Amino acid sequence: MLFRYIMFHYVKNMLIILIALTGLFAGLDFLMNGASLPSFNIRVLYIFNKWQESLNLLYPLAIIFGGIWTKIAFIKKNTIGALYALGVSRVELFQPFLFVSFLTYLLFMGLNFTSFATAQDTARALKKNEYNIKKTEDLFFKYNNNFVYIETLIPNERRLENLTLFKLNNGKVYEVQTASEAVYKNSEWLAKDVIRKIKVMDAKGDQKLKIEYLEILHTLKGYHPKILNSIYEKKQLTLYDSLIAKQLLATQGVGTYKVRADIYGKTIMPLFSIALLMILLFRFPFHARYMNVGATTFKALGGTLFIWGMLFALHQMGANGVLAPELATILPVVLLWIYAIYTLSKVKGRI
């Protein structure tokens, strides 16, 4: 009964704050950009995707602010003192908060495996009137020891046009393979009617250009159209796509700091909210007479925003390669959890 009572109030307060924060975020953005959108349907889609983006960004704050609001309300009504008088410990009081916050974290982490994670790109495309564009042009990237140029990629059709592979030896191009079209099948790209141009040495030791024709070419193994489009166009990926992209880029010897930072930002960084919630709730006095409610609330909210801002700044540094993503995202969250567990050990077993 106690667990459900606390959980009900916490969920209610957290949802109110989450809706208010995300509504404010999406509403202000719509006021600034809504007039440039061409139709009512596009405007509805735009504000819905901006709301999804804000949900992904702000739900950790809602977890913390909802807990602060619930704890302050219980203190002002002397509910906490009454529960302690009945023999309820601080750990038992915190259990509903832990359950709801961790369940919320799992919910949003699961949503990041879906198109929910790409809402920012959808909103950006709607804003630029590019929502009906289904192709990407002029991709140039490294593949094994070669370089690849794709004139047009059509992800929805799993097809690309005008593929050119440059094979290098000691930093010099010695072979070029071109195809007018390739399709993605069985985790690789298949190009037909390939023209192969290669430098060869004749009997006199002079270099000549030899031209051959290949019926089929197997290349770009593992480069799924969606991943290929997202990596090199700097678009958002779902968590599943990010994990695949990380493995793919690592095998190519390409820097993976952006992909790793994206993965940590969706899976590790939000955990700071649960740790900080634990610290704040255990640090609050249990009776209003022992604290200045206004000052305590202001410090809790201000401290939360400061820590969130610092973590966000460090995460951006990791995404830009200034710091290793592990140092920028994982280490601060781990340190915060160590302190949270220390705080738990200090209050465990006492009122």
C-alpha positions in Angstrom: 0.0 0.0 0.0 2.8 2.4 0.9 4.7 1.5 -2.2 1.7 2.2 -4.5 0.9 5.5 -2.6 4.3 7.0 -3.1 4.6 5.6 -6.6 1.2 7.2 -7.6 2.3 10.7 -6.4 5.7 10.4 -8.0 4.4 9.3 -11.4 1.8 12.0 -11.3 4.3 14.7 -10.5 6.9 13.4 -13.0 4.3 13.3 -15.8 3.1 16.8 -15.1 6.7 18.1 -15.2 7.6 16.1 -18.3 4.6 17.3 -20.2 5.2 20.9 -19.1 9.0 20.9 -20.0 8.5 19.2 -23.4 5.5 21.3 -24.2 7.4 24.4 -23.5 10.4 23.2 -25.6 8.3 22.2 -28.6 6.0 25.2 -28.3 8.8 27.8 -28.3 10.5 26.1 -31.2 7.2 26.1 -33.1 6.6 29.8 -32.4 10.0 30.5 -34.0 9.8 28.2 -37.0 6.2 27.3 -37.5 5.4 30.2 -39.8 7.9 28.9 -42.4 6.2 25.5 -42.7 4.0 25.2 -45.8 0.9 23.5 -44.6 -1.1 22.5 -41.5 -0.2 18.8 -41.8 3.5 19.6 -42.0 3.2 21.8 -39.0 1.5 19.1 -37.0 4.2 16.6 -38.0 6.9 19.1 -37.1 5.7 19.9 -33.6 5.1 16.2 -32.9 8.7 15.3 -33.9 10.1 18.3 -31.9 8.1 17.0 -28.9 9.6 13.6 -29.3 13.0 15.1 -29.5 12.4 17.1 -26.3 11.1 13.9 -24.6 14.4 12.2 -25.3 16.4 15.2 -24.1 14.4 16.2 -21.0 13.1 13.0 -19.4 16.1 12.7 -17.1 15.2 16.2 -15.7 11.6 15.1 -15.2 12.8 12.1 -13.2 14.7 14.3 -10.8 12.3 17.3 -10.7 9.3 14.9 -10.1 11.2 13.3 -7.2 12.0 16.7 -5.7 8.4 17.9 -6.0 7.1 14.7 -4.4 9.5 14.8 -1.5 9.0 18.5 -0.8 5.2 17.9 -0.9 5.5 15.0 1.6 7.7 17.1 3.9 5.3 20.1 3.9 2.4 17.8 4.7 4.4 16.0 7.5 3.9 12.8 5.6 7.6 11.9 5.9 7.6 12.4 9.6 4.5 10.2 10.0 6.0 7.4 7.9 9.2 7.5 9.9 7.2 7.3 13.1 5.6 4.1 11.8 9.0 2.6 11.3 9.5 3.2 7.6 13.2 3.6 6.7 14.7 6.0 4.2 15.6 3.1 2.0 12.1 1.8 2.0 10.8 5.3 1.2 13.2 5.5 -1.8 12.2 2.2 -3.3 9.2 3.5 -5.2 11.2 6.4 -6.6 13.9 3.9 -7.7 11.4 1.6 -9.4 9.6 4.3 -11.3 12.8 6.1 -12.4 14.5 3.0 -13.6 11.4 1.8 -15.4 11.2 5.2 -17.1 14.8 4.9 -18.1 14.2 1.5 -19.6 11.1 2.7 -21.5 13.0 5.5 -23.2 16.1 3.4 -23.9 13.7 0.9 -25.6 12.2 3.8 -27.6 15.6 4.7 -28.9 15.7 1.4 -30.8 12.8 2.8 -32.9 12.3 5.8 -35.2 11.7 7.8 -32.0 15.5 8.3 -31.9 15.5 10.0 -35.3 12.8 12.5 -34.6 15.3 15.4 -34.6 16.3 14.6 -38.2 12.6 14.3 -39.3 11.9 17.7 -37.8 14.9 19.2 -39.5 13.9 17.8 -42.8 10.3 19.2 -42.4 11.8 22.6 -41.5 14.0 22.6 -44.7 11.1 21.3 -46.9 13.2 18.2 -47.6 10.7 15.7 -46.1 9.9 14.2 -49.5 13.6 13.8 -50.6 14.4 10.1 -50.7 18.0 10.2 -52.0 21.4 11.3 -50.9 24.0 12.6 -53.3 27.8 12.8 -53.5 29.1 10.3 -50.8 32.8 9.9 -50.5 34.4 7.6 -47.9 37.0 5.0 -47.0 36.4 1.3 -47.4 39.1 -1.1 -46.4 42.2 0.2 -48.2 40.2 1.9 -50.9 38.0 4.9 -51.4 34.5 4.9 -52.6 32.4 7.6 -54.4 28.7 7.3 -54.7 26.9 9.8 -56.8 23.4 8.9 -55.7 22.2 6.7 -52.8 18.5 5.8 -52.6 18.1 4.1 -49.2 14.4 3.2 -49.5 15.0 1.3 -52.7 18.3 -0.2 -51.4 20.0 1.1 -54.6 22.8 3.4 -55.6 23.7 5.0 -58.9 27.2 5.7 -60.4 29.5 3.8 -58.0 33.3 4.4 -58.3 35.9 2.4 -56.3 39.5 3.7 -56.1 42.0 1.1 -55.1 45.3 2.4 -53.7 48.8 1.1 -53.3 51.3 3.1 -51.3 49.0 6.1 -51.5 48.6 6.0 -55.3 45.6 4.9 -57.3 46.4 1.8 -59.4 42.8 0.6 -60.2 39.4 2.2 -60.7 36.2 0.2 -60.8 33.0 1.9 -62.0 29.3 0.8 -62.2 26.2 2.6 -63.2 24.1 0.9 -60.6 24.3 -1.4 -57.5 21.7 -3.0 -55.3 22.0 -4.1 -51.6 21.4 -7.9 -51.1 22.5 -10.4 -48.5 24.4 -7.7 -46.5 26.5 -6.5 -49.4 26.2 -4.4 -52.5 26.1 -6.1 -55.9 27.1 -4.1 -59.0 26.6 -5.4 -62.5 28.4 -4.5 -65.8 31.5 -3.1 -64.0 34.2 -1.4 -65.9 37.7 -2.1 -64.4 40.6 0.2 -65.3 44.0 -0.9 -64.0 47.5 0.2 -64.6 49.8 -2.6 -66.0 53.4 -2.8 -67.1 54.1 -3.9 -70.7 57.2 -5.8 -71.8 59.2 -2.6 -72.1 58.4 -1.6 -68.5 56.1 1.2 -69.5 52.8 1.7 -67.7 49.6 1.2 -69.7 45.9 1.4 -68.9 44.1 -1.9 -69.2 40.3 -2.0 -69.4 38.3 -5.0 -68.4 34.6 -5.7 -68.0 33.2 -7.6 -65.0 29.7 -9.1 -64.9 29.3 -8.7 -61.2 31.1 -7.1 -58.3 30.6 -7.8 -54.6 31.6 -4.8 -52.5 30.7 -2.7 -49.4 29.9 -5.7 -47.2 27.9 -4.7 -44.2 27.1 -1.2 -45.4 23.4 -1.2 -44.9 21.7 1.6 -47.0 20.3 3.3 -43.9 23.5 3.1 -41.9 25.5 4.3 -44.9 23.2 7.2 -45.4 23.2 8.2 -41.7 26.9 7.9 -41.0 28.1 10.0 -43.8 25.2 12.5 -43.8 25.6 13.1 -40.0 22.1 11.9 -39.2 20.7 10.4 -36.1 20.7 6.6 -35.7 18.6 4.3 -33.6 20.5 2.4 -30.9 20.6 -0.8 -32.9 21.9 1.0 -36.0 24.5 2.8 -33.8 25.8 -0.5 -32.5 26.1 -1.9 -36.0 27.7 1.3 -37.3 30.3 1.2 -34.5 31.4 -2.3 -35.4 31.4 -1.4 -39.1 33.6 1.7 -38.6 35.9 -0.1 -36.3 36.7 -2.7 -38.9 37.4 0.0 -41.4 39.9 1.8 -39.0 37.7 4.9 -39.0 37.2 7.0 -35.8 34.1 5.9 -33.9 34.0 8.6 -31.3 30.8 10.2 -32.6 29.0 6.9 -32.7 30.3 5.8 -29.3 29.2 9.2 -27.9 25.8 8.8 -29.4 25.4 5.3 -27.8 26.6 6.5 -24.4 24.4 9.5 -24.6 21.3 7.3 -25.0 22.3 4.5 -22.6 24.7 5.8 -19.9 24.2 9.5 -19.6 20.4 9.3 -18.5 21.5 7.2 -15.5 22.8 10.3 -13.8 19.2 11.2 -13.1 18.7 8.2 -10.9 22.0 8.7 -9.0 21.3 12.4 -8.5 17.7 11.6 -7.4 19.1 9.2 -4.8 21.6 11.8 -3.5 19.0 14.6 -3.2 16.2 12.6 -1.6 18.6 11.1 1.0 20.0 14.6 1.8 16.6 16.2 2.4 15.6 16.6 6.1 12.4 14.8 7.0 10.6 17.7 8.6 9.9 21.3 7.3 11.0 22.8 10.6 14.6 21.6 9.9 14.9 23.4 6.6 14.1 26.4 4.5 11.8 24.8 1.9 12.2 27.6 -0.7 16.0 27.7 -0.4 16.3 23.9 -0.4 14.1 23.6 -3.5 16.1 26.3 -5.3 19.4 24.6 -4.5 18.1 21.2 -5.6 16.8 22.5 -8.9 19.8 24.7 -9.5 22.2 22.0 -8.7 20.4 19.6 -11.0 20.5 22.0 -13.9 24.2 22.7 -13.3 25.2 19.0 -13.2 23.0 18.3 -16.3 24.6 21.2 -18.1 28.1 20.0 -17.2 27.4 16.5 -18.3 25.8 17.7 -21.6 28.9 19.9 -22.3 31.2 17.0 -21.6 29.1 14.7 -23.8 29.4 17.2 -26.7 33.2 17.3 -26.1 33.2 13.5 -26.5 31.1 13.7 -29.6 33.5 16.2 -31.2 36.6 14.1 -30.3 38.0 16.6 -27.8 37.8 13.9 -25.1 37.4 10.2 -25.4 33.6 9.5 -25.1 34.3 7.1 -22.2 36.0 9.9 -20.2 33.4 12.5 -21.2 30.3 10.5 -20.5 30.9 7.3 -18.6 33.4 8.5 -16.0 31.3 11.4 -14.7 28.2 9.2 -14.4 30.2 6.4 -12.6 31.6 9.0 -10.2 28.1 10.3 -9.5 26.9 6.8 -8.8 29.8 6.1 -6.5 28.8 9.1 -4.4 25.1 8.1 -4.5 26.0 4.6 -3.2 28.1 6.2 -0.5 25.2 8.4 0.5 23.0 5.3 0.6 25.4 3.5 2.8 25.5 6.4 5.2 21.7 6.5 5.7 21.0 2.8 5.5 19.4 1.5 8.6 18.6 4.8 10.2 15.8 7.3 9.9 
